[in-house]
Amino acid sequence: MAQDVAQPRRSTGLWLRAFGAAAFVGLLGAAPPTPSLFGVRLATATRAELGRALGAAHLTLAPGGAHQWYDLYDVNGALKHASKLAVSYTKGGRFARAEYVFPSFVSTKRLGEVIAEVRAKYGAPTRMTGELAIGPAQARWNLPHGFQIVVKRRWPNPTTFMIIEDIRMLKRMKAEQRRATAESGAF
């Protein structure tokens, strides 16, 4: 009788292991996509590639928008409700960071709308703080390959920001900026 009881447990254990392995493989296949901007994969993006893609999408450099470390664009309706896009690069021209600005002068709903758009593509945020209705709030997605997306609102200004970062390239850019400042003798 003890053998009869042990046998179903073994087959149940095998079934659970097989199901667990299938679920794990399914999770691997369901990894969020690597971030891109206007068709350019950010993991390998250069300033020249992004500049061409943004121009083709009818984004224009804002007056005085080309700087050593970043370019500032007028979005011109290419992304709903966004007004500006700042794209930062390493000294060698590799993508490091993009920041969209979604102005909101009265309504606090913009944060929830932007979070919903990012959630639709990348799933639930890794971490959320604050309240969607009022006050400072932030949602963060930690993505594969060293990327993160942050959607945040400061307070009392309800303007929403969406930031896409290649953490490795961002660290490189900041180190290059520190070296450039130290070598300039300005400080």
Buried (B, 14 or more C-beta within 10 A) or exposed (E): EEEEEEEEEEEEEEEEEEEEEEEEEEEEEEEBEBBEBBEBEBBEBBBEBBBEBBEEBEBEBBEEBEEEBBBBBBBEEBBEBBBBBBBBBBBEEBBBBBBBBBEBEEEBEBBBBBBEBBBEEBEEBEEBEBEBEEEBBBBBBBBEEBBBBBBBBEEEEBBBBBBBBBBBBBBBBBEBBEEEEEEEEEE
